[in-house]
């Protein structure tokens, strides 16, 4: 098992992308080897000229091994096409055209070999490369057919070669059109995949974030609080939670309308998110109430953070649609006690927030 793994690493490398490229190149080499075996079988029945067969066999395998070596060395990474699909195809078509020139009575089978080459390689090309390779195939085989008709009209009669050439053109155009069609389908599937991923992400955001403010919603915050509670039970880190209630927010809605009130909530949420620590999580709990989760934080540090946030908003009125609105909030902040539930911690924070309001608002009470 270790030997096979080591052999795989030698032949295919350990890089994931290189392994895919090398696997494809080795498969192309294997197909070419099968074609070589096929032509040698035809030679066993005296259907082709044996003289150039061994030279062709050696050159075909050697050329493919050189291309595989270039990929294995990593030099292919500098190319626009790291898989080197076009060079592999051009060389394979050149070998097929050479085989056609000495295949004699069996030269029709080379067209089948060419079809395998095209079907295997063209699906990895761009539309422009497909057109270029198709033109190269038609030109190369057209020249070889004309040359063989002149040199060996007995085994390459003009009428039969004309039929083969037309068949070749139809095959090349057909494979090209099929590849273009598959490209279109692949692009459409990729587009649909991206749209689906975007839709799933949007649905996930709608399920976990408040639609108005973009903050974490109540349901998601409840899950985050439960997770923090479970982590604290397993470890020694303290965490705090604060319940924040905007002061006199009803007056904003009554005096300026609910549209302005919504803008205030949006602006406050955006601004507050930039002021809290990156590790803290701010959520809209409901109406003008917010909950702030402060992981790995003691009660004194949590109060300092809340007071800093409160003083900032008190000193810097929000400007919404050219209306300056002084804003303050009251908050209750408490530290979670081991053994109690999240609901009990939140209840304490809620009572502390109520106490802050009864003591005159624009203050933070801790407990």
N, C-alpha and C positions, 0 to 999 in steps of 0.2 A: 504493500500500500504506500509506504514511504517512497519506494522507488518510482512508482507511477506518479506520485505528487511531484517528486523532483524532476522527472522527465517532462511533466506538464509545465513546470516552471521554466525549464530550459527552452522548450519549443514555443511556449506561448507567453512567457514572462509573467510577472506577478501583477503588473498594472492592469486594472480591469478593462480599460478602453483598448489597450494594446492587445490584450488577450482576445477580444472580439475581432479586432482587425486581423490578427495572426490566424485565428481560427478560420476566418473567411478565406484568407490567402492559402492556408493549407488545404482547405476543402477544394478550392480552385485547382490547386496542384494535383490533388487526388483525382479530380474529374479529368484533367489533362492526361494523367497517367492511364486512366481507363480508356481514353481515346487512343493513346499509344498502343495499348494492348489490343484494341480493336483493329488498328491498322496492321499490327503484326499478325493477327489472325487472318486478315485478308491476304497478307503476304504468303501465309501457309498454303493458301489455295491458288497461288500464282495469279492474283488479280492486280497486283501493283508492282512497280519497279522496286526491287529490293536495294539497289545501290544507294540511293539517298536516304533510305528509311532509318538506318542507324544514326546517321549524322543528324537527321531531323529529330529523332527521339532524344538524343543527347542534348541538342541545342534547346529543345522545348523544356526539358526538365531543368537544365542549367539556368535558363533565363528566369523561370519561375522561382528557383531557389535563390537567385540573386535578388529578386524583388522581395522575397520573404526575409532575406538577410538584412536588407535595407530597413524593413519595418522592425525587425527584431533589434536592430542596432539603435533605434530611436531617431534616426535621421529623418524619418517620415514626419515627425512632429513639426518640422519647419515648413512643411508643404501646406497648401490650402486644403488639399484632400489627403489627410493623414493615412486613410485606408489605401491610397494609391490604386483606386479602382480603375481609373482611366489607363494608367500604364499597364496594368495587368491585362485589361481587355485588349489594348492595342497590340501587345505582344502575343496574346492568345489568338487574335484574328490573323496576325502575320503568320503564325505557325500553321493556322488552318489553311490560309491561302497557299503556303508552301506545300502543305500536304496535298492540296487539290492538284498541284502541278505534277505530282508524280504518282497519284493514286490510280491512274489508268482507268480500268473498267470499274473500279470501286470508288471513283471520285464522287459519285452521288451521295455516298455515306458521309462525306466531309460536310455536306450541307446540313446533315443532322447534327454533326459535331458542332458546327457553327451555331445552330439553333440553341444548343445547350449552353454555349458560351454567352450568347446574347441574353438568354433567359436568366442566367445566373448573375451576370454582371450589370445589366442595364438598370435593374431596380434600385441600385445604389447611386445612380447618376442624377444630376440636375437635368432640366429640360434642354438647356443649351448643350450640355455634354452629350445627351442622347442624340440630338441632331448632328453633332460633330462626329460621333462614333458611327452613326448610321451612314453618313456620307463616306466615311473612311472605309467601311465594310463594302459598300456598293462599288466604290472606286477600285479598291484593292482586288476584289473578286472579278470585277469587270475586266481589268487589265490581264489578270491571270487567265481568264477564259478566252479572251481574244488571242493571247499569246499561244495557248495550247491548241486552239483551233488551227492556227497557222503551222505549228510545229508537228502536231500529231492529230490530223483530221480523222484518222480511223477510230481512235479511242475517244476523241473529243469532237464528234460531228457538230457542224455549225448549228443545225436545227435543234439538236438536243441541248447544246449550250445556251441557245437563245431561250429555250423553255426553262432551263435551270436558272438563268439570269433573272427572268421575269419572276420565277418562284422565289428567288433570293430577295428580290426587291419587295415582293408582297410580304415575305416573312419579316424582313427588317422593318418595313413600315408598320406592319401589324404589331410586332413586339414594341416598337417605339410608341405607337398610339396606346397600347395597353399599359405601358409604363407611365405615360403621361396621365392616363386615366387613374391609375393607382396613386400617382403623386397627388392628384386632385382629391381623391378620397382620403389619403393620409393627411393632407393639409386640412381638409374639412373635419376629420376626426380630431386632429390636434386642436383646431379652433373650438370644437365642441367640448373637448376636454378642459380647455382653459376657461370657457364659459361656465362649465359645470363646477370647476374648482372655485371660480369667483362667486357663483351662486351659493355654493356650500359655505364659503367663508362669510358671505353676506348673511345667510340664515343663521350661522353660528354667532355672528356679531349681534344680530337681532335678538337671539336667545340669551345672550350673556351681557348685553349692554343696554343702557337706557336710551330710548330712541331720541328723546329731546336733548339731553346733555352729552351723550356719548360716553358717559361714565359707566362703570360696572353697575349692573342692575341689582335689585334686592336679592333675587334668587341666586345669582352668581356670588354675591358677597356672602350670603349665608353659607354657601359651599366652601368659600375661602376661609371663613371663620371656623367652620367645623374642621377643615384641614389643619389650620393653625392650632386648634385645640388638641387635636390628636398628636401633632408633632411635639407640643409642649409637654404632653403627658409622657412621651417617650424620652424627652431630654430635660435640659435644665434651663432653657431659654424662656425669658418672660416676654409677654406681648400685651399690648394695650389696645383698647378700642374706644373711640370717641363718637358720641352722637352730637351732631351739629344742627342747630335750628336757626334759620335766618330771623332776625328781629324785625317785626313790623312789616313782614312781606305782604300781608293782606292789603296794607295801605298802598303799596306799589301797584298791585292789581287794580284796586279801586280807583286810584288817582290817575293811572296812565293806561290801564287796559291790560288784558291778559297777554296780548301779543308782546308788549314791552316786558311784562313779567317773565314770559318765556325767554326773551332775549337776555334778561338779567341772569336767569338760571344758566343759560348757555355760556355767557361771558364769564360768570363767576366760576363755573366748572372748568373752563379752559385755563383760566388764570390760576386757580387753586392747584390744578394738576402740575403746573410749572413750579409751584412753591413748596410742595411737599417733597419728601425724600423719594428717590426712585424705588426704594423698597416698600414704601407705604402705598396703600391702595385706597382710593377715594371712591365712594359709590353714592348714587342717589337712592335714598331709602324710601322716599315717597314725598310728594308735594315739595315743600321747601326744606325737608329734612335730609341730611347726609350722614353717612357713617364712614369713619376713617379707621382703617386697620393699620396698626403700627407694629410690625413684627420685630422680635428681638429688641424690645424697648422697655425700659423701666418706667414707672409712673411719673417720676420727676422729669425725665427727658421728654416724655409724651406731653406733659403740661407745657413745657417750654416751647415745644413745636406748635402746639395749639395756640398759645398766647402770641407767638410770632406771627402766625397766620391771621389771627384775629386783629392784631394791631395794624398789620399791613392793609387789610380791607377797610378798617376804620379810618385810616389816614389817607387812603386813596379811593375816592368815590369812583364807582363804575360809570363810564360814559356809554350810553346806549342810544343810538339814533340822535346824537347831539344833546341828549338829556343827561345831566350829571346827577347821579343817584348815590347819596351816602348810604353805606351798607355796613351793617354789623351783624354779628351772630353770637349766640350763646351756646355753650358746649359743656357737656359732661364727659370726662375722660376717666377711665378706670382700668385697672390691671386685672387680667384674668387670673383667677385663683385656681390652683390645681384641684381637681375633684369636682368642680362645678361645671354646669353646662353652659353652652354659648348663650342660651336664652337667659340664664341668670346673670351673666356678665352684661348682656345688652340691657337687661332690666335695670341694673345698677347705673349704667351710663345714662339711661333715659331719666331716671330719678334725679341724677346729678344735673342733667341739662335743665330739667324743670326747676331745680333749686336755683340755677344760674339766672333763669328768667325771673323768678320771684324776688331775687336779690337785686334786680335792676337792669338785667340784660347786659349785653356786650361784655361778657366775662366767661371765664372757664373755671369750672369746679372739678376738682379731682377727688377720687375716693377709692 
